[in-house]
Amino acid sequence: GFDCMGCGLQRSLNFLYHGEFVAAFKMYPAIYSLILLALVLVISIFYKSKSINKLINVFSIVSVLIIIVNFTVKLII
C-alpha cells in the first residue's frame, strides 16, 4: 500500500515522451539526473577518460540522493 523508490519512473518517461517536462519532474524528480547519467554512460563506452568516470560518479550520487529524498518526503506526507 505504499510507493517504492522507483514508483513514477515509467509515467515520468511517458510525460517526457509527450513533451510534458514539468509534469515529468513532478512525477519523478530524479528523471533528468537519470537521463544525464544514462547519456554519460553511453558516452563512456566510446570515450574513456577520468573526467567521464568522475561525471558518472557525480550523476550517480546526485540521482541516488534525489531518489532517497523524494521517497522520504512521500513517506512523511
C-alpha positions in Angstrom: 0.0 0.0 0.0 3.0 2.4 -0.3 5.1 3.6 -3.1 8.6 2.2 -3.8 11.6 4.2 -4.7 11.0 3.7 -8.4 7.3 4.4 -8.5 6.5 7.0 -11.1 9.5 6.5 -13.3 7.6 4.9 -16.2 4.9 7.6 -16.0 7.6 10.2 -15.9 9.1 8.8 -19.1 5.7 8.8 -20.7 5.3 12.5 -19.8 8.7 13.3 -21.3 7.7 11.4 -24.5 4.6 13.6 -24.8 6.6 16.8 -24.1 5.3 17.5 -20.6 8.6 18.3 -18.9 7.3 19.8 -15.7 4.8 17.0 -15.2 7.6 14.5 -15.7 9.7 16.2 -13.0 6.7 16.3 -10.6 6.0 12.7 -11.2 9.6 11.6 -10.6 12.2 14.3 -9.7 15.2 12.2 -10.5 14.2 11.7 -14.1 16.6 14.3 -15.5 19.6 13.3 -13.5 19.0 9.6 -14.5 18.8 10.7 -18.2 22.1 12.6 -17.9 23.6 9.5 -16.2 22.4 7.3 -19.0 23.9 9.7 -21.6 27.3 9.8 -19.8 27.3 6.0 -19.5 26.7 5.7 -23.3 29.5 8.2 -24.0 31.8 6.3 -21.7 31.5 3.3 -23.9 33.2 5.2 -26.8 35.4 7.7 -24.9 37.5 6.5 -21.9 38.6 9.3 -19.6 39.0 10.0 -15.9 36.6 13.0 -16.3 33.9 10.7 -17.7 34.3 8.5 -14.6 34.0 11.5 -12.3 30.8 12.5 -14.1 29.4 9.0 -13.7 30.1 9.2 -10.0 28.6 12.6 -9.6 25.4 11.8 -11.6 25.1 8.5 -9.7 25.4 10.2 -6.3 23.0 13.0 -7.3 20.4 10.6 -8.7 20.5 8.3 -5.6 20.2 11.4 -3.2 17.2 12.7 -5.2 15.5 9.3 -5.2 16.1 8.9 -1.4 14.9 12.4 -0.5 11.8 12.1 -2.8 11.0 8.7 -1.2 11.4 10.1 2.3 9.2 13.1 1.5 6.5 10.7 0.1 6.6 8.7 3.3 6.3 11.7 5.5 3.5 13.4 3.6 
